[in-house]
Amino acid sequence: AELNTIYSVLKSKYSGKQVDVVGHTDTDPIQKSDWKDNWELSAQRALSVTRYLVSRGWSEKQIQAVACGEARPVASNTSSANKAKNRRVEIVVHMK
């Protein structure tokens, strides 16, 4: 439902703009999954959202997925709550 809302806002306010979908992770090493590392996890997060937006109709020529891994935290990784904040996807609209 949240992605539907995001898509609607993108389509109504930013149609025709270039969009980056940026995946992020916390600093915990990958242990119990098939992902090789946090780079791959953040890439898959970004790709999941990118594919969804394209499936709804966003142009493949106007979107790209970006993986940041653990490199750009918004909070310190010293608590579970802060780690949760770092596990995210950001959508960046290029206004030029």
N, C-alpha and C positions, 0 to 999 in steps of 0.2 A: 504494500500500500504506500509506503514511504517513497519508494522509487517511482511509483506512478505519479505522485505529487511532484517529485523533482522533475520528472520528464515533462509534465504539464507546464511547469514554470519555465523550464528551458525552452520549450517549444513556443510559448506565448511571449516571452521577454527577450530571448536570445537566439531566435531562429536565424540560421545562416552564420552564426559565430563558430569559431574553432573552440572545441572543448577538450580539456585534458582530464582524464579520470586517474587519480593518483592514489595508489595503495600504500598503506603503512602497516607496521607491526610494532610490537613491544620488543624488548631485548632478550626475552626468553629464547633459548636455543630450541630448535625443532627436535622433538624426541619421539612423539607418538603419532606421526602422520607420514604420508607419502611425500610431503614436500621436502626438498633437499635442504633448504635453509630459509631464513626470513626474506631474502630477496624473492625467492620463488613464491612464497606465501603472499607477499605484498603484490606481486605480479598477478597472481590468480584472483586476488580480491579486486584489483583494478579491472582485469579482464571480465570478470563476472558482471560487474556493473556496466562496462562498455558494451558487452554483448547484449545485455538487457535493453540498454538505450537504443542500440541499433535495431534490435528486434521490434521495438516500438515505432521505429521509423527515422531515427536520427541518422544522418548521412555518414557513411563510413569515411568519407573524405573530410569530414569535419570533426573527427574524434580520434583520440589516441589514448592508449593505456600507458601509464607510467608507474614503475616500481621504485619505491624508495627504501624498502626494507625497514630497518630500525633507525635510519640516519636522521630523520627529522621528527623527533618526538615533540609533542605539545605539553607533556608533563614528564616529570622525572619517573623513572621506572622503579621506584622504591616501594610502591604499594600496589596491591591488586587493583584498587580503584584507578590509580594513575596509569597502570599498564592497560587497563580497559580503554582509557582515553586515547592511547597510542595505537590501538588496533582499530583502524578507521580507513575510510575512503573519502577523499576530497574531490570535489568537482570544481575545476577552474575554467572560467569562461574568459577567452581572450577578447578584449573589447576593441582591438584595432581592426 
